[in-house]
Amino acid sequence: MASNGFFTKLIPLRFRKSVSVVHHVTLSGAIGIGSPMKPALTLKSVNTTLQRAFARKGLAAVAISINSPGGSPVQSALIHARIRQLADEAKVPVIVFCEDVAASGGYWLACAGDEIYADECSVIGSIGVISAGFGFVDAIAKLGVERRVHTSGENKSMLDPFKPERPEDVEHLLSLQTDIHDAFKTLVKSRRGTKLKLDDPALFSGAFWSGRQALDRGLVDGLGHMHQVLEDRFGDQLVLRTIAPSQGWGLKKLGFGIEVSDIAENTMDALESRALWSRFGL
């Protein structure tokens, strides 16, 4: 018996049957919106990492840390669906930990978890849809600039920021937002079920709350931090392995081969990303 104990100690902890192994993935940043220093959070950018996270047999769980103010509803839906597909195929529970923000599309991602935890100061919710822009009609006139636009299709220039806003264009935009909002609400209800306090009129209004307030509304399952929650769940011999995204190499990654158009596009993406974070005081 003593010899068995000796040989057991020689086996790396993560390979022992009596030890729980949890893989950890971080999903951080604006969804679908990147910057020169921060790649966009999209299905393409995270798919390989997610596949690696669920690939090991015998996992006790996959833990996902989320820190996102939202962004593209489509990419939010794609990443969410991929997490659920991999979890169902591997029959592995997903435990989500919200960091600074899991709002809008960030909360969409959080709903991929079978359980959701947050810090009491996390910002949670913002279950709604927003579209923002600027109108430059008066500005372009003052500059003495004549803008020429030619289209085939009467609605091709809908919501053009250099033209006066038309009520029918706004109505059309609102109808799109309603469809997306309905899809978001349906997703949250299907994942959170009876945990939600559906009698709260602000629940799907786009409002957001602290972690403690979100717990009261059933948007999260508890308050706690990843290491402590997982240790309480699986024991102090838990093996927690972070699955980091592969960085890869290339001239663009090293700063070469970047064109002026790339710089302009990256700058706009960075500004849009910054605007998303600033909505939540970050």
ZIVENDA-V720497 format. One record per pair of residues at least 12 apart in sequence whose ideal C-beta (glycine too) atoms are under 10 Angstrom apart, sorted by the first residue. I is the first residue (numbers start at 0). GAP is how many residues later the second one is. Records with the same first field share a line. If there is no record, write none. Layout:
# ZIVENDA-V720497
I->GAP  GAP
This chain:
# ZIVENDA-V720497
11->227
12->224  225  226
13->42  225  226  227
14->43  224
15->221  223
16->41
17->217  219
18->39  41  215  216  218  219  220
19->38  39  40  41  210  211  213  214  215  217  218  219  220
20->35  36  37  38  39  40  213  217  218  219  220
21->31  37  38  39  40  41  70  71  73  204  208  211  212  216  217  218  219  220
22->26  27  29  30  31  32  33  36  37  38  39  40  41  69  216  217  218  219  220
23->29  37  38  39  40  41  71  73  202  203  206  216  217  218  219  220
24->21  24  25  27  28  29  37  38  39  40  41  58  69  217  218  219  220
25->20  23  37  38  39  40  41  71  73  216  217  218  219
26->14  18  19  22  23  37  38  39  40  41  52  56  69  72  75  79  82  83  85
27->13  37  38  39  40  71  72  73  78
28->12  13  16  38  39  40  42  77  244  247  248
29->38  39  40  41  42  45  74  75  76  239  240  242  243  244  245  246  247
30->12  37  38  39  40  41  42  43  44  45  46  47  48  73  74  75  77  78  242  245
31->13  38  39  40  41  42  43  44  46  47  73  237  240  241
32->36  37  38  39  42  72  235  236  237  238  239  240  241  242  243
33->37  231  232  235  236  238  239
34->231  232  233  234  235  236  237  238  239
35->216  219  222  226  227  229  230  231  233  234
36->229  233
37->228  231  232  235
38->206  208  214
39->31  32  35  229  233
40->25  26  27  30  31  34  35  38  64  65  68  232
41->29  30  32  33  34  36  37
42->31  32  33  34  35  36  37  38  39  40
43->31  34  35
44->30  34  200
45->29  32  33  36  37  63  199
46->31  32  35  39
47->195  197  198
48->194  195  196  197
49->12  14  29  32  33  35  36  37  62  193  195
50->31  35  192
51->191  192  193  194
52->30  33  34  37  39  41  188  189  190
53->28  29  31  32  33  34  35  36  37  38  40  189
54->31  35  188
55->34  36  185  187
56->33  35
57->32  34
58->31  32  33  34  182
59->32  33  35  170  173  174  175  178  179  180
60->26  31  32  33  34  52  53  54  169  172  173  177  179
61->21  24  25  28  30  31  32  33  34  50  51  52  181
62->30  31  32  33  34  50  52  54  163  164  166  167  177  178  179
63->19  23  30  31  32  33  34  45  46  48  49  52  162
64->31  32  33  34  37  161  177
65->30  31  32  33  34  35  36  37  40  41  42  43  44  46  47  50  52  56
66->30  31  32  33  34  35  39  55  210  215
67->30  31  32  33  34  35  36  37  38  39  40  41  42  208  209
68->31  32  33  34  35  36  37  38  54  57  139  204  205  206  207  208  209  210  211  213
69->31  32  33  34  35  36  37  38  39  56  58  59  60  206  207  209  210
70->33  34  35  37  201  202  205
71->33  36
72->31  32  35  56  104  107  108  110  111
73->31  106
74->30  33  34
75->28  29  30  31  32  33  35  36  108  111
76->28  31  32  103  106  107  110
78->26  29  30  33
79->25  28  29  30  31  32  33  107  111
80->31  106
81->30
82->13  26  28  29  30
83->27  28  29  30  107
84->27
85->26
86->25  26  27
91->22
92->20  21  22  140
93->18  19  20  21  22
94->18  19  20  21  22  126  131  134  135  138
95->13  14  15  16  17  18  19  20  21  22  124  125  130
96->13  16  18  19  20  21  22  25  123  127  128  129  130  132  133
97->12  15  18  19  20  21  24  25  26  113  116  121  122
98->19  20  23  24  126  127
99->19  21  22  23  177  180  181  182
100->17  21  22  23  24  25  107  175  176  178  179  180  181
101->14  16  20  21  22  23  24  106  109  112  117  118
102->19  20  21  22  23  24  25  103  105  106  111  173  174  176  177
103->21  22  23  24  25  26  80  102  104  172  175  176
104->21  24  79  171
105->17  18  19  20  170  174
106->16  17  18  19  20  77  80  81  101  107  112  113
107->18  19  75  76  79  80  83
109->12  14  15  78  81  104  109  110
110->16  73  76  77  78  79  80  81  108
111->75  79
112->78  107  108
113->77  107
114->105  106  107  114  118
115->75  76  79  95  98  99  102  103  104  105  106
116->94  98  103  104  105  106  107  108  109  111  112  113
117->91  92  93  94  96  97  101  102  103  104  105  106  107
118->91  92  93  101  104  105  106
119->90  91  92  93  94  95  103  104
120->89  90  91  102
121->86  87  88  89  90  92  98  101  158
122->85  86  87  88  90  91  156  157  158  159
123->84  85  86  87  88  89  90  91  93  95  96  156
124->63  77  78  79  80  81  82  83  84  85  88  89  92  94  95
125->58  79  80  81  82  83  153  154
126->54  57  58  60  61  75  76  77  78  79  80  81  92
127->49  52  53  56  57  76  77  78  79  80
128->45  47  48  49  50  51  52  53  54  55  77
129->47  51  76  146  149
130->28  39  42  43  45  46  49
131->140  143
132->26  28  32
133->27  28
134->24  25  26  27  28  29  30
135->24  25  26  27
136->23  24  25  26  27  28
137->26
138->22  23
139->21  22  23
140->21
144->17
146->13  15  16
148->13  14
154->13  14  17
156->12
157->12  14  15
158->13  14
180->23  25
181->22
183->20
184->18  19
187->15  16  30  31
188->14  15
191->25  26  27  28  29
192->25
193->24
194->20  22  23  24  25  26
195->21  22  23
196->19  20  21  22
197->19  20
199->16  17  18  19
201->15
202->14  15  16
207->71  72
209->13
210->12  13
225->14
226->13
